[in-house]
Amino acid sequence: MAQHIHTCSVCKVYTLEETCPQCNAKTVLPKPPKFSPEDKYGDYRRKVKREELCKKGLC
Ligand SMILES: [Zn+2]
């Protein structure tokens, strides 16, 4: 059975529990999300910029 290391977002302690043993706040998994929403927005911004250029006849 795998246990995951959680971190407290308040006092940054590492624990295997879902609540912090020090302040009782909910702990979070420090793993990054699988997909990056920033890339998605980057694509969106590039698309918008390109469309703006086309409207001005620059592409
Ligand atoms: Zn804490």
N, CA, C, O and the ligand as a Tripos MOL2 file, in Angstrom:
@<TRIPOS>MOLECULE
protein
  237   235    60     0     0
PROTEIN
NO_CHARGES

@<TRIPOS>ATOM
      1 N           0.8480   -1.2140    0.0000 N.3       1 MET1
      2 CA          0.0000    0.0000    0.0000 C.3       1 MET1
      3 C           0.8730    1.2510    0.0000 C.2       1 MET1
      4 O           1.6590    1.4780    0.9190 O.2       1 MET1
      5 N           0.7220    2.0400   -1.0270 N.am      2 ALA2
      6 CA          1.5550    3.2340   -1.1480 C.3       2 ALA2
      7 C           0.9840    4.3860   -0.3330 C.2       2 ALA2
      8 O          -0.2160    4.6610   -0.3550 O.2       2 ALA2
      9 N           1.8700    5.0380    0.3760 N.am      3 GLN3
     10 CA          1.4460    6.2380    1.0960 C.3       3 GLN3
     11 C           2.0910    7.4420    0.4400 C.2       3 GLN3
     12 O           3.2460    7.3960    0.0170 O.2       3 GLN3
     13 N           1.3460    8.4930    0.3630 N.am      4 HIS4
     14 CA          1.8550    9.7000   -0.2680 C.3       4 HIS4
     15 C           2.2470   10.7340    0.7730 C.2       4 HIS4
     16 O           1.5840   10.9040    1.7970 O.2       4 HIS4
     17 N           3.3350   11.4110    0.4810 N.am      5 ILE5
     18 CA          3.7770   12.4940    1.3600 C.3       5 ILE5
     19 C           2.9440   13.7320    1.0650 C.2       5 ILE5
     20 O           2.8970   14.2110   -0.0690 O.2       5 ILE5
     21 N           2.3050   14.2290    2.0760 N.am      6 HIS6
     22 CA          1.5430   15.4730    1.9420 C.3       6 HIS6
     23 C           2.3360   16.5960    2.5950 C.2       6 HIS6
     24 O           3.1860   16.3500    3.4510 O.2       6 HIS6
     25 N           2.0620   17.7970    2.1980 N.am      7 THR7
     26 CA          2.6420   18.9530    2.8940 C.3       7 THR7
     27 C           1.5300   19.8650    3.3770 C.2       7 THR7
     28 O           0.4950   20.0100    2.7270 O.2       7 THR7
     29 N           1.7620   20.4780    4.5320 N.am      8 CYS8
     30 CA          0.8110   21.4370    5.0590 C.3       8 CYS8
     31 C           1.0280   22.7610    4.3310 C.2       8 CYS8
     32 O           2.1540   23.2500    4.2440 O.2       8 CYS8
     33 N          -0.0510   23.3380    3.8120 N.am      9 SER9
     34 CA          0.0860   24.6040    3.0850 C.3       9 SER9
     35 C           0.2950   25.7740    4.0350 C.2       9 SER9
     36 O           0.6590   26.8680    3.6030 O.2       9 SER9
     37 N           0.0690   25.5520    5.3180 N.am     10 VAL10
     38 CA          0.2150   26.6270    6.2960 C.3      10 VAL10
     39 C           1.6280   26.6480    6.8790 C.2      10 VAL10
     40 O           2.3170   27.6650    6.7960 O.2      10 VAL10
     41 N           2.0720   25.5110    7.4790 N.am     11 CYS11
     42 CA          3.3820   25.5190    8.1410 C.3      11 CYS11
     43 C           4.4270   24.6730    7.4210 C.2      11 CYS11
     44 O           5.5350   24.4940    7.9260 O.2      11 CYS11
     45 N           4.0760   24.1430    6.2240 N.am     12 LYS12
     46 CA          5.0250   23.4610    5.3350 C.3      12 LYS12
     47 C           5.6580   22.1990    5.9230 C.2      12 LYS12
     48 O           6.7460   21.8100    5.4990 O.2      12 LYS12
     49 N           5.0120   21.5630    6.8730 N.am     13 VAL13
     50 CA          5.5450   20.3100    7.3950 C.3      13 VAL13
     51 C           5.1510   19.1630    6.4740 C.2      13 VAL13
     52 O           4.1070   19.2030    5.8220 O.2      13 VAL13
     53 N           5.9890   18.1550    6.4310 N.am     14 TYR14
     54 CA          5.6880   16.9630    5.6440 C.3      14 TYR14
     55 C           5.0410   15.9380    6.5550 C.2      14 TYR14
     56 O           5.4830   15.7200    7.6830 O.2      14 TYR14
     57 N           3.9940   15.3150    6.0510 N.am     15 THR15
     58 CA          3.2790   14.3110    6.8400 C.3      15 THR15
     59 C           2.6220   13.3170    5.9040 C.2      15 THR15
     60 O           2.3860   13.6140    4.7330 O.2      15 THR15
     61 N           2.3270   12.1370    6.4240 N.am     16 LEU16
     62 CA          1.5830   11.1570    5.6380 C.3      16 LEU16
     63 C           0.0830   11.2960    5.8540 C.2      16 LEU16
     64 O          -0.7110   10.6230    5.1980 O.2      16 LEU16
     65 N          -0.2930   12.1580    6.7600 N.am     17 GLU17
     66 CA         -1.7110   12.3540    7.0870 C.3      17 GLU17
     67 C          -2.3450   13.3940    6.1720 C.2      17 GLU17
     68 O          -1.6560   14.2170    5.5690 O.2      17 GLU17
     69 N          -3.6550   13.3430    6.0820 N.am     18 GLU18
     70 CA         -4.3600   14.3260    5.2530 C.3      18 GLU18
     71 C          -4.6410   15.6210    6.0040 C.2      18 GLU18
     72 O          -5.1040   16.6050    5.4290 O.2      18 GLU18
     73 N          -4.3510   15.5980    7.3010 N.am     19 THR19
     74 CA         -4.4340   16.8460    8.0660 C.3      19 THR19
     75 C          -3.1070   17.0650    8.7810 C.2      19 THR19
     76 O          -2.4380   16.1100    9.1750 O.2      19 THR19
     77 N          -2.7400   18.3130    8.9420 N.am     20 CYS20
     78 CA         -1.4610   18.6540    9.5570 C.3      20 CYS20
     79 C          -1.4580   18.3000   11.0480 C.2      20 CYS20
     80 O          -2.3820   18.6680   11.7740 O.2      20 CYS20
     81 N          -0.4210   17.5870   11.5040 N.am     21 PRO21
     82 CA         -0.3450   17.2420   12.9280 C.3      21 PRO21
     83 C          -0.0710   18.4600   13.8140 C.2      21 PRO21
     84 O          -0.2640   18.4060   15.0290 O.2      21 PRO21
     85 N           0.3740   19.5480   13.2060 N.am     22 GLN22
     86 CA          0.6980   20.7450   14.0000 C.3      22 GLN22
     87 C          -0.4550   21.7380   14.0690 C.2      22 GLN22
     88 O          -0.8180   22.1950   15.1530 O.2      22 GLN22
     89 N          -1.0340   22.0740   12.9140 N.am     23 CYS23
     90 CA         -2.0740   23.1140   12.9170 C.3      23 CYS23
     91 C          -3.4400   22.5830   12.4960 C.2      23 CYS23
     92 O          -4.4240   23.3240   12.4920 O.2      23 CYS23
     93 N          -3.5010   21.2720   12.1340 N.am     24 ASN24
     94 CA         -4.7780   20.6410   11.7930 C.3      24 ASN24
     95 C          -5.3780   21.1360   10.4750 C.2      24 ASN24
     96 O          -6.5450   20.8730   10.1870 O.2      24 ASN24
     97 N          -4.5850   21.8480    9.6770 N.am     25 ALA25
     98 CA         -5.0700   22.2900    8.3660 C.3      25 ALA25
     99 C          -5.0250   21.1150    7.3970 C.2      25 ALA25
    100 O          -4.3030   20.1450    7.6290 O.2      25 ALA25
    101 N          -5.7840   21.1960    6.3260 N.am     26 LYS26
    102 CA         -5.7710   20.1440    5.3200 C.3      26 LYS26
    103 C          -4.4500   20.1760    4.5570 C.2      26 LYS26
    104 O          -4.0180   21.2330    4.0970 O.2      26 LYS26
    105 N          -3.8160   19.0200    4.4250 N.am     27 THR27
    106 CA         -2.5380   18.9720    3.7150 C.3      27 THR27
    107 C          -2.7740   18.7120    2.2340 C.2      27 THR27
    108 O          -3.8380   18.2280    1.8460 O.2      27 THR27
    109 N          -1.7930   19.0280    1.4180 N.am     28 VAL28
    110 CA         -1.9160   18.8620   -0.0240 C.3      28 VAL28
    111 C          -0.7710   18.0080   -0.5460 C.2      28 VAL28
    112 O           0.2870   17.9260    0.0770 O.2      28 VAL28
    113 N          -0.9880   17.3740   -1.6900 N.am     29 LEU29
    114 CA          0.0760   16.6210   -2.3480 C.3      29 LEU29
    115 C           0.9590   17.6080   -3.1100 C.2      29 LEU29
    116 O           0.4490   18.4060   -3.8960 O.2      29 LEU29
    117 N           2.2700   17.5650   -2.8910 N.am     30 PRO30
    118 CA          3.1400   18.5250   -3.5730 C.3      30 PRO30
    119 C           3.3910   18.1990   -5.0430 C.2      30 PRO30
    120 O           4.0940   18.9390   -5.7320 O.2      30 PRO30
    121 N           2.8170   17.0920   -5.5290 N.am     31 LYS31
    122 CA          3.0050   16.7070   -6.9380 C.3      31 LYS31
    123 C           2.4000   17.7520   -7.8670 C.2      31 LYS31
    124 O           1.3080   18.2470   -7.5900 O.2      31 LYS31
    125 N           3.0780   18.1060   -8.9680 N.am     32 PRO32
    126 CA          2.5090   19.0490   -9.9300 C.3      32 PRO32
    127 C           1.4000   18.3810  -10.7380 C.2      32 PRO32
    128 O           1.4250   17.1620  -10.9050 O.2      32 PRO32
    129 N           0.4460   19.1280  -11.2360 N.am     33 PRO33
    130 CA         -0.6310   18.5560  -12.0380 C.3      33 PRO33
    131 C          -0.0900   18.0240  -13.3590 C.2      33 PRO33
    132 O           0.9650   18.4570  -13.8230 O.2      33 PRO33
    133 N          -0.8180   17.0820  -13.9660 N.am     34 LYS34
    134 CA         -0.3440   16.4030  -15.1720 C.3      34 LYS34
    135 C          -0.2700   17.3470  -16.3610 C.2      34 LYS34
    136 O           0.7000   17.3210  -17.1190 O.2      34 LYS34
    137 N          -1.2660   18.1600  -16.5210 N.am     35 PHE35
    138 CA         -1.2510   19.1120  -17.6350 C.3      35 PHE35
    139 C          -1.0530   20.5160  -17.0910 C.2      35 PHE35
    140 O          -1.3940   20.8000  -15.9430 O.2      35 PHE35
    141 N          -0.5110   21.3750  -17.9020 N.am     36 SER36
    142 CA         -0.2940   22.7450  -17.4730 C.3      36 SER36
    143 C          -1.3140   23.6760  -18.1040 C.2      36 SER36
    144 O          -1.3400   23.8160  -19.3270 O.2      36 SER36
    145 N          -2.1420   24.3080  -17.3110 N.am     37 PRO37
    146 CA         -3.1170   25.2500  -17.8750 C.3      37 PRO37
    147 C          -2.4320   26.4580  -18.5120 C.2      37 PRO37
    148 O          -3.0120   27.1270  -19.3660 O.2      37 PRO37
    149 N          -1.2050   26.7310  -18.0950 N.am     38 GLU38
    150 CA         -0.4880   27.8820  -18.6620 C.3      38 GLU38
    151 C          -0.2040   27.6820  -20.1500 C.2      38 GLU38
    152 O          -0.3110   28.6200  -20.9390 O.2      38 GLU38
    153 N           0.1620   26.4400  -20.5320 N.am     39 ASP39
    154 CA          0.4220   26.1450  -21.9340 C.3      39 ASP39
    155 C          -0.8390   26.3470  -22.7680 C.2      39 ASP39
    156 O          -0.7970   26.8970  -23.8680 O.2      39 ASP39
    157 N          -1.9530   25.8910  -22.2200 N.am     40 LYS40
    158 CA         -3.2310   26.0160  -22.8960 C.3      40 LYS40
    159 C          -3.5570   27.4970  -23.1560 C.2      40 LYS40
    160 O          -3.9790   27.8740  -24.2490 O.2      40 LYS40
    161 N          -3.3550   28.3000  -22.1440 N.am     41 TYR41
    162 CA         -3.6070   29.7300  -22.3000 C.3      41 TYR41
    163 C          -2.5940   30.3550  -23.2510 C.2      41 TYR41
    164 O          -2.9170   31.3090  -23.9600 O.2      41 TYR41
    165 N          -1.3750   29.8280  -23.2710 N.am     42 GLY42
    166 CA         -0.3530   30.3090  -24.1910 C.3      42 GLY42
    167 C          -0.8100   30.1020  -25.6320 C.2      42 GLY42
    168 O          -0.6850   30.9950  -26.4700 O.2      42 GLY42
    169 N          -1.3400   28.9100  -25.9060 N.am     43 ASP43
    170 CA         -1.8650   28.6160  -27.2400 C.3      43 ASP43
    171 C          -3.0050   29.5630  -27.5880 C.2      43 ASP43
    172 O          -3.0920   30.0750  -28.7050 O.2      43 ASP43
    173 N          -3.8640   29.7810  -26.6230 N.am     44 TYR44
    174 CA         -5.0160   30.6480  -26.8320 C.3      44 TYR44
    175 C          -4.5580   32.0690  -27.1550 C.2      44 TYR44
    176 O          -5.0840   32.7180  -28.0600 O.2      44 TYR44
    177 N          -3.5570   32.5430  -26.3860 N.am     45 ARG45
    178 CA         -3.0520   33.9040  -26.6230 C.3      45 ARG45
    179 C          -2.4320   34.0260  -28.0100 C.2      45 ARG45
    180 O          -2.6320   35.0240  -28.7020 O.2      45 ARG45
    181 N          -1.6660   32.9880  -28.4170 N.am     46 ARG46
    182 CA         -1.0420   33.0280  -29.7390 C.3      46 ARG46
    183 C          -2.1090   33.0510  -30.8310 C.2      46 ARG46
    184 O          -1.9740   33.7640  -31.8250 O.2      46 ARG46
    185 N          -3.1670   32.2660  -30.6400 N.am     47 LYS47
    186 CA         -4.2460   32.1900  -31.6180 C.3      47 LYS47
    187 C          -4.9320   33.5620  -31.7440 C.2      47 LYS47
    188 O          -5.2010   34.0400  -32.8460 O.2      47 LYS47
    189 N          -5.2000   34.1660  -30.6090 N.am     48 VAL48
    190 CA         -5.8500   35.4730  -30.6070 C.3      48 VAL48
    191 C          -4.9690   36.5080  -31.2980 C.2      48 VAL48
    192 O          -5.4500   37.3230  -32.0870 O.2      48 VAL48
    193 N          -3.6970   36.4660  -30.9970 N.am     49 LYS49
    194 CA         -2.7650   37.4370  -31.5730 C.3      49 LYS49
    195 C          -2.7170   37.2880  -33.0980 C.2      49 LYS49
    196 O          -2.7060   38.2730  -33.8370 O.2      49 LYS49
    197 N          -2.6880   36.0180  -33.5500 N.am     50 ARG50
    198 CA         -2.6480   35.7460  -34.9830 C.3      50 ARG50
    199 C          -3.9100   36.2820  -35.6660 C.2      50 ARG50
    200 O          -3.8500   36.8760  -36.7420 O.2      50 ARG50
    201 N          -5.0430   36.0580  -35.0170 N.am     51 GLU51
    202 CA         -6.3040   36.5370  -35.5960 C.3      51 GLU51
    203 C          -6.3310   38.0620  -35.6770 C.2      51 GLU51
    204 O          -6.8650   38.6390  -36.6240 O.2      51 GLU51
    205 N          -5.7590   38.6880  -34.6870 N.am     52 GLU52
    206 CA         -5.6930   40.1530  -34.6930 C.3      52 GLU52
    207 C          -4.8400   40.6460  -35.8610 C.2      52 GLU52
    208 O          -5.1800   41.6190  -36.5340 O.2      52 GLU52
    209 N          -3.7230   39.9480  -36.0840 N.am     53 LEU53
    210 CA         -2.8360   40.3290  -37.1890 C.3      53 LEU53
    211 C          -3.5410   40.1450  -38.5400 C.2      53 LEU53
    212 O          -3.3850   40.9580  -39.4500 O.2      53 LEU53
    213 N          -4.3230   39.0540  -38.6490 N.am     54 CYS54
    214 CA         -5.0300   38.7820  -39.8920 C.3      54 CYS54
    215 C          -6.0650   39.8670  -40.1850 C.2      54 CYS54
    216 O          -6.2600   40.2640  -41.3340 O.2      54 CYS54
    217 N          -6.7210   40.3360  -39.1270 N.am     55 LYS55
    218 CA         -7.7150   41.3970  -39.2950 C.3      55 LYS55
    219 C          -7.0840   42.6600  -39.8530 C.2      55 LYS55
    220 O          -7.7020   43.4150  -40.6030 O.2      55 LYS55
    221 N          -5.8180   42.8680  -39.4570 N.am     56 LYS56
    222 CA         -5.0970   44.0570  -39.9280 C.3      56 LYS56
    223 C          -4.3870   43.7900  -41.2500 C.2      56 LYS56
    224 O          -3.7350   44.6740  -41.8060 O.2      56 LYS56
    225 N          -4.5230   42.5450  -41.7540 N.am     57 GLY57
    226 CA         -3.8990   42.1790  -43.0120 C.3      57 GLY57
    227 C          -2.3860   42.0250  -42.9170 C.2      57 GLY57
    228 O          -1.6620   42.3050  -43.8720 O.2      57 GLY57
    229 N          -1.9180   41.5750  -41.7540 N.am     58 LEU58
    230 CA         -0.4690   41.4820  -41.5500 C.3      58 LEU58
    231 C           0.0400   40.0320  -41.5560 C.2      58 LEU58
    232 O           1.2020   39.7880  -41.2300 O.2      58 LEU58
    233 N          -0.8250   39.0640  -41.9270 N.am     59 CYS59
    234 CA         -0.3280   37.6820  -41.9110 C.3      59 CYS59
    235 C          -0.4890   37.0110  -43.2850 C.2      59 CYS59
    236 O          -0.1220   35.8470  -43.4500 O.2      59 CYS59
    237 ZN          0.3000   22.9190    9.5060 Zn       60 ZN60
@<TRIPOS>BOND
     1     1     2 1
     2     2     3 1
     3     3     4 2
     4     3     5 am
     5     5     6 1
     6     6     7 1
     7     7     8 2
     8     7     9 am
     9     9    10 1
    10    10    11 1
    11    11    12 2
    12    11    13 am
    13    13    14 1
    14    14    15 1
    15    15    16 2
    16    15    17 am
    17    17    18 1
    18    18    19 1
    19    19    20 2
    20    19    21 am
    21    21    22 1
    22    22    23 1
    23    23    24 2
    24    23    25 am
    25    25    26 1
    26    26    27 1
    27    27    28 2
    28    27    29 am
    29    29    30 1
    30    30    31 1
    31    31    32 2
    32    31    33 am
    33    33    34 1
    34    34    35 1
    35    35    36 2
    36    35    37 am
    37    37    38 1
    38    38    39 1
    39    39    40 2
    40    39    41 am
    41    41    42 1
    42    42    43 1
    43    43    44 2
    44    43    45 am
    45    45    46 1
    46    46    47 1
    47    47    48 2
    48    47    49 am
    49    49    50 1
    50    50    51 1
    51    51    52 2
    52    51    53 am
    53    53    54 1
    54    54    55 1
    55    55    56 2
    56    55    57 am
    57    57    58 1
    58    58    59 1
    59    59    60 2
    60    59    61 am
    61    61    62 1
    62    62    63 1
    63    63    64 2
    64    63    65 am
    65    65    66 1
    66    66    67 1
    67    67    68 2
    68    67    69 am
    69    69    70 1
    70    70    71 1
    71    71    72 2
    72    71    73 am
    73    73    74 1
    74    74    75 1
    75    75    76 2
    76    75    77 am
    77    77    78 1
    78    78    79 1
    79    79    80 2
    80    79    81 am
    81    81    82 1
    82    82    83 1
    83    83    84 2
    84    83    85 am
    85    85    86 1
    86    86    87 1
    87    87    88 2
    88    87    89 am
    89    89    90 1
    90    90    91 1
    91    91    92 2
    92    91    93 am
    93    93    94 1
    94    94    95 1
    95    95    96 2
    96    95    97 am
    97    97    98 1
    98    98    99 1
    99    99   100 2
   100    99   101 am
   101   101   102 1
   102   102   103 1
   103   103   104 2
   104   103   105 am
   105   105   106 1
   106   106   107 1
   107   107   108 2
   108   107   109 am
   109   109   110 1
   110   110   111 1
   111   111   112 2
   112   111   113 am
   113   113   114 1
   114   114   115 1
   115   115   116 2
   116   115   117 am
   117   117   118 1
   118   118   119 1
   119   119   120 2
   120   119   121 am
   121   121   122 1
   122   122   123 1
   123   123   124 2
   124   123   125 am
   125   125   126 1
   126   126   127 1
   127   127   128 2
   128   127   129 am
   129   129   130 1
   130   130   131 1
   131   131   132 2
   132   131   133 am
   133   133   134 1
   134   134   135 1
   135   135   136 2
   136   135   137 am
   137   137   138 1
   138   138   139 1
   139   139   140 2
   140   139   141 am
   141   141   142 1
   142   142   143 1
   143   143   144 2
   144   143   145 am
   145   145   146 1
   146   146   147 1
   147   147   148 2
   148   147   149 am
   149   149   150 1
   150   150   151 1
   151   151   152 2
   152   151   153 am
   153   153   154 1
   154   154   155 1
   155   155   156 2
   156   155   157 am
   157   157   158 1
   158   158   159 1
   159   159   160 2
   160   159   161 am
   161   161   162 1
   162   162   163 1
   163   163   164 2
   164   163   165 am
   165   165   166 1
   166   166   167 1
   167   167   168 2
   168   167   169 am
   169   169   170 1
   170   170   171 1
   171   171   172 2
   172   171   173 am
   173   173   174 1
   174   174   175 1
   175   175   176 2
   176   175   177 am
   177   177   178 1
   178   178   179 1
   179   179   180 2
   180   179   181 am
   181   181   182 1
   182   182   183 1
   183   183   184 2
   184   183   185 am
   185   185   186 1
   186   186   187 1
   187   187   188 2
   188   187   189 am
   189   189   190 1
   190   190   191 1
   191   191   192 2
   192   191   193 am
   193   193   194 1
   194   194   195 1
   195   195   196 2
   196   195   197 am
   197   197   198 1
   198   198   199 1
   199   199   200 2
   200   199   201 am
   201   201   202 1
   202   202   203 1
   203   203   204 2
   204   203   205 am
   205   205   206 1
   206   206   207 1
   207   207   208 2
   208   207   209 am
   209   209   210 1
   210   210   211 1
   211   211   212 2
   212   211   213 am
   213   213   214 1
   214   214   215 1
   215   215   216 2
   216   215   217 am
   217   217   218 1
   218   218   219 1
   219   219   220 2
   220   219   221 am
   221   221   222 1
   222   222   223 1
   223   223   224 2
   224   223   225 am
   225   225   226 1
   226   226   227 1
   227   227   228 2
   228   227   229 am
   229   229   230 1
   230   230   231 1
   231   231   232 2
   232   231   233 am
   233   233   234 1
   234   234   235 1
   235   235   236 2
@<TRIPOS>SUBSTRUCTURE
     1 MET1         2 RESIDUE 1 A MET
     2 ALA2         6 RESIDUE 1 A ALA
     3 GLN3        10 RESIDUE 1 A GLN
     4 HIS4        14 RESIDUE 1 A HIS
     5 ILE5        18 RESIDUE 1 A ILE
     6 HIS6        22 RESIDUE 1 A HIS
     7 THR7        26 RESIDUE 1 A THR
     8 CYS8        30 RESIDUE 1 A CYS
     9 SER9        34 RESIDUE 1 A SER
    10 VAL10       38 RESIDUE 1 A VAL
    11 CYS11       42 RESIDUE 1 A CYS
    12 LYS12       46 RESIDUE 1 A LYS
    13 VAL13       50 RESIDUE 1 A VAL
    14 TYR14       54 RESIDUE 1 A TYR
    15 THR15       58 RESIDUE 1 A THR
    16 LEU16       62 RESIDUE 1 A LEU
    17 GLU17       66 RESIDUE 1 A GLU
    18 GLU18       70 RESIDUE 1 A GLU
    19 THR19       74 RESIDUE 1 A THR
    20 CYS20       78 RESIDUE 1 A CYS
    21 PRO21       82 RESIDUE 1 A PRO
    22 GLN22       86 RESIDUE 1 A GLN
    23 CYS23       90 RESIDUE 1 A CYS
    24 ASN24       94 RESIDUE 1 A ASN
    25 ALA25       98 RESIDUE 1 A ALA
    26 LYS26      102 RESIDUE 1 A LYS
    27 THR27      106 RESIDUE 1 A THR
    28 VAL28      110 RESIDUE 1 A VAL
    29 LEU29      114 RESIDUE 1 A LEU
    30 PRO30      118 RESIDUE 1 A PRO
    31 LYS31      122 RESIDUE 1 A LYS
    32 PRO32      126 RESIDUE 1 A PRO
    33 PRO33      130 RESIDUE 1 A PRO
    34 LYS34      134 RESIDUE 1 A LYS
    35 PHE35      138 RESIDUE 1 A PHE
    36 SER36      142 RESIDUE 1 A SER
    37 PRO37      146 RESIDUE 1 A PRO
    38 GLU38      150 RESIDUE 1 A GLU
    39 ASP39      154 RESIDUE 1 A ASP
    40 LYS40      158 RESIDUE 1 A LYS
    41 TYR41      162 RESIDUE 1 A TYR
    42 GLY42      166 RESIDUE 1 A GLY
    43 ASP43      170 RESIDUE 1 A ASP
    44 TYR44      174 RESIDUE 1 A TYR
    45 ARG45      178 RESIDUE 1 A ARG
    46 ARG46      182 RESIDUE 1 A ARG
    47 LYS47      186 RESIDUE 1 A LYS
    48 VAL48      190 RESIDUE 1 A VAL
    49 LYS49      194 RESIDUE 1 A LYS
    50 ARG50      198 RESIDUE 1 A ARG
    51 GLU51      202 RESIDUE 1 A GLU
    52 GLU52      206 RESIDUE 1 A GLU
    53 LEU53      210 RESIDUE 1 A LEU
    54 CYS54      214 RESIDUE 1 A CYS
    55 LYS55      218 RESIDUE 1 A LYS
    56 LYS56      222 RESIDUE 1 A LYS
    57 GLY57      226 RESIDUE 1 A GLY
    58 LEU58      230 RESIDUE 1 A LEU
    59 CYS59      234 RESIDUE 1 A CYS
    60 ZN60       237 GROUP 0 **** ****
